Amino acid sequence: MSIDNATPEEWNAAAREARDEPIECSKTRKCGWKGMHSDLVSAPHKRFANAQQHVCPCCGCDSYYRREARK
């Protein structure tokens, strides 16, 4: 893929793949959702009217943390 000829969709796909890492919802006891960063859904931001934020697809929580691989 050439950078000069890339469409916005291709840019978004490349950025999504670059940050796609295993994460877990911070409400572990209530929700327990585990997935990839790309699995988060977009929702209106709580404080800013025209902004979007990524939230848990199960409970809508906007805080999550990266899961580390067990060694």
N, C-alpha and C positions, 0 to 999 in steps of 0.2 A: 504494500500500500504506500503510495506516495503522499507525503504530507501536503504538498501543494494541491493535489486533486481529491483530497479526502472530504467526504460529506460530513455534516454535523452528526449524523447517526453513527458514522464510522469513528469519529472522535469520541463520542459518548461510549461506544462499545469498547474501545481501547482503554479509556479511563476506568470503566467498570471492571474490566479484567485485571487491571493493574492493582486495584485496591480490594479485589474480591478475596476476603480472608475469613476464616471461621470466627464467628462471634456468638455471644450468648446474651439474652435479655438480663438486665440487672435485677429484675423481679424473679429471681430463681425459684423461690419457694411457691409463689403464686402462679407464675406463668411457666417457667422452665423451658422456654423456646430456645432452640439451638439451630443455627443455620449459617448461611454465608451473608456477607455484607450486601450483596446484590439482591438478597431475598427481602430486605427491608422495603416497606412501602412508603410512598410519599404522602404527607399530610400537611395541612396548613399549620404554619408556625404558631406557637402559643402567644407570643408577644408582638410579632411583626406581621402586619396585615398582608403584605404582598410577598411573603417569603414561604418557602416550603421546607420541611424537615423530614428526616428519615425516622420512621417509628417501627416498632415490633409489629409484625402482621397478626399476632394473636391478641395482645392486650393493649397495644397503642402506646406503650412506654417509649420515651425518647432517649433513654439511657441504656447503654449496652457496653460490653467490654469484650476485648479480644480473647479468644480461647487459645491457650498455649498447648502445644503438642506434648503429650506425656512421654517422658523418656524412661 
